[in-house]
């Protein structure tokens, strides 16, 4: 019985860590996308500034 409980808790912890990892990764991905979009927008804006 105790062994079974330990396995369940380990599984639960693993799931928790996995969810945390996925959330962290998706957050980093969103941040990276934002940075790329912002920098590409700046690159698009710079030539027009130079032209005028």
NORRAFEN-V655146 format. One record per backbone hydrogen bond with DSSP energy under -1.0 kcal/mol. CO is the residue of the C=O (numbers start at 1). NH is the residue of the N-H. If there is no record, write none. Layout:
# NORRAFEN-V655146
co = {CO	CO}
nh = {NH	NH}
This chain:
# NORRAFEN-V655146
co = {1	2	3	4	5	6	7	8	9	10	11	12	13	14	15	16	17	18	19	20	21	22	23	24	25	26	27	28	29	30	31	32	33	34	35	36	37	38	39	40	41	42	45	46	47	48}
nh = {5	6	7	8	9	10	11	12	13	14	15	16	17	18	19	20	21	22	23	24	25	26	27	28	29	30	31	32	33	34	35	36	37	38	39	40	41	42	43	44	45	46	49	50	51	52}
